[in-house]
Amino acid sequence: MVETPTRVRATGNPLVHAAGAVLRPVQDYHRLAWIWVRAFAQYPASLLLMSLAVTVSVLAQVGAVVIVFGHAGTLAGFTVYEGLMVFGLAASAFGVADMFMGAVERLGSHIRAGSFDAMLVRPVSPLVQLAADEFSPRRLGKVVPALVVLGIALANIDVEWTPGRVLLLPVMMLSGVLICGAIWVATACLQFFVANAREAANSLTYGGQALSEYPLAIYGREIVRSVTYVVPLAFISWQPALLVLDRPDPLGMPEALRHAGPVIAVLACTGAALLWRFGLRHYRSTGS
Amino acid sequence: MRVHAAVYARGLRRHSTYRAALVAGALTNAVFGAINAMVLLAVFAARPEINGYDASDAVTQVFVGQALIAVTMIVNTAPSLDLAERVRGGEVATDLLRPVSLLGWWMAEDLGRATFTFLFRGVPTFCVGLLLFDVVLPGSPVQVVAVLLSAVLATVIGFALRYLCSLSGFWLLDSRGLWTASGLVAPVAAGMLLPLALFPPALADVLRYLPWASMVQIPAEILLGKDSLPGGGAFGGLALQAGWAVALLVFAAWLTGRATRRVVIQGG
């Protein structure tokens, strides 16, 4: 972990220095995560079974979506494949965010155990250390089936695939991942102030995932408004789905919203970063 | 018996200390209940009746499930009975030294926990459902008794299944795989993910008779007064639950005997 700053300093080029400052957390994360991957790889059978278990739970949720659409025919004007696309977008975004940032929800237990103090004295960003803690490749067990479902859904929906649309999709998915990650960090910051807030935070993180797995219009105008303007869950699966399908918003919300994903993602990440700094500045060790 | 009453009371008191976690938990259950309920309402708006269930039946079952989720603790993929960790770590030796049965001790402790959780997390969660949605309430005092009895039996079945998972540690050394598997099967088979009425009828009829259904589906049907219960009424439903509770506890007692004959405690 020592070599990177040395190399940056040696060149003396301000551009390289700036790039180093940006890349440094990424490299740190990569190194820490790799340690955990190697640790988990010591028990390959256990890792494989855990990944399979996560996959099975995703498949159970897909089954629920199929059963629900099977009974209803269409929900909010969405057919079963369109519904599966919404599910795939939500599950893959939350899955990727969970894989990289999900560990931040253990902030409270790190504070209680005193291990957060240990993170603060190390020369690596505490957020990076917290997020990379116990990084487990088993979460791929969630991401991979979600992407497969998304792929199957995209192949079966009635959409004309222009180059623009093909390019928009990854941008929207990346925005979704960033928004999910921001929600994870922002809710974890609550634990700086309220010790037992983890489960309450779950109602936003996992609850948000459950909410975005179905076309949002079924929840009614009030809820869609609040998950658009207060907690930006609508930009994870709902607005991207409307964009891909080129469909008018069933609730008559502005059409410009469906292009706002990347902007919202940057805003959400900035907000989460500010909250993290605020929380960190007000952190008091438990002293144990 | 006095020992068990004391252990029960301690279990209740121990869990009464985590009040903030209780409020947070009830909030989470209520949020998930509301999301599931709204999805089902959208389905029933498209089709008013599915296999004898209407919208308020489905919403009621969602909140029965959310109210019992922390009481039966069957959807947890991590070990949810301290006994599991004590088997793995060897502290179970201390438990076996006590002049009361292992099963009785842990059941008393867990029922204490469950009582507190039911009153202060389950009931508030159900009340949120009552406030926000068209949730059905029991119609007569007899039905209230039947529903409460059903909840007690669901708790006992939930404990017995978790106790059996914990005991598997005597053979498997690390029981976490079994806990994960059971935490995956349970929400689907119990009618927690979706009411079993929405499943294909042939599958639903099989699942209805398995122990997991006795922890959400059967209590919900007793509350709703459905004739799809075994024997066509609440009595049949309670009999099925009681049958599972007794069968699982007898099996648990037998397995405890087998396990204690296997146990080898190192060191000293």
Interface residues (C-beta under 8 A of the other chain):
Chain A: S46 L49 M50 A53 V56 S57 A60 Q61 G63 A64 I67 V68 H71 A72 G73 T74 L75 A76 V194 A195 N196 A197 R198 E199 A200 N202 S203 Y206 G207 A210 L211 Y214 I218 Y219 G220 I223
Chain B: Y18 A20 A21 V23 A24 G25 L27 T28 V31 F32 I35 N36 M38 V39 L40 L41 A42 V43 A45 A46 R47 I50 T77 G177 T180 A181 L184 P187 V188 L193 L194 L198 F199
